[in-house]
Amino acid sequence: MADNLWHTLSGDRVLSSLTSSRDGLEKEEAVQRFKKYGPNELTVQEGTSPLKIFLSQFKDLMVIILLIASLITAALGEWVDTIVIFIIVILNSLFGFFQEYKAEKALLALQMMSAPQAVVIRGGKEILIPARDLVPGDIIIIRTGDMVPADCRLIESINLKVNESALTGESKAVVKNFKVVCQLDDFIGDRENMVFSSTMVEYGRGKAIVVKTGMQTEIGRIAELIRGEKLEQTPLQQKLDKMGKQIGLLILVICAGVFVVSIVKFMMNPVPGIGFPDEVLEMLLVAVSLAVAAIPEGLPAVVTISLALGLQRMVKRHALI
């Protein structure tokens, strides 16, 4: 049976299609199906290491310019300037690191949403088992406060309401009815006869037959999309990156121009008592200071704080993000 047709069938038809009954699977049959379908859990691909995330923060052109500036000031013996520049670079890199590290935890967050245990009927007996041991064809019982452990077709329901915001973004609980037979093109939120993994039972109780487990569930498909998605910059990130490169190059040109003009001016009008090497070092320090002052190293922090404030305003208006 195709994975997307369960909501179009009656409960008895689903039981028949999965070679199950209202008394559930026998223990031996459950073991065989577990070997076939595998554990009912999300597989999380190992993400980027924290060290790699941190080192990636130093690829930005403006950060590279600041690092070069710190090396020059250190070579000139200006240790105060070197320390100040270095602190700015580290703080900026730590800020970016924490933002990206949170994003890396998206799949882990999905995995933690899974139910740890499930009440299942096997061989006519109601038992409590780890949710990872569920297989298609199992009969489960869900009650108020339970997290649904797998995608299931309801075969009984009493005043059942389920919060499906994890999948649909709809904050209100959805009324479920096992008697309904849905249409093929009904959206997930409109499938009244189905309950989905990682959603929460807010009211009532029900009995359902497991039709999909692990990465085959709707939440599993989301995890698969996250895992397979190529990391791309948002339009805002692209514009900020472009602007940063433009500003960085402009700063380099201006600082180089100031340095060259100062040297030429000194050569045309030498100052008594000041040698050419001393003037070169002094002008180089001025150019470096100008570069450090001109680079908007606080730009990422300002943008993130602005977005965070906007997010808080949206939350106050009860928007789901």
Secondary structure, DSSP 8 states (H G I E B T S, - for coil): --GGGGGGS-HHHHHHHTT--TT-B-HHHHHHHHHHH--SS--------HHHHHHHGGGSHHHHHHHHHHHHHHHTT-HHHHHHHHHHHHHHHHHHHHHHHHHHTHHHHHHHTS-SEEEEEETTEEEEEEGGG--TT-EEEEETT-B--SEEEEEEEEEEEEE-HHHH---S-EE--TT----TT--GGG-TTEE-TT-EEEEEEEEEEEEE-GGGSHHHHHHHHHHH------HHHHHHHHHHHHHHHHHHHHHHHHHHHHHHHHHHS--TT--HHHHHHHHHHHHHHHHHHHS-TTHHHHHHHHHHHHHHHHHHTT---
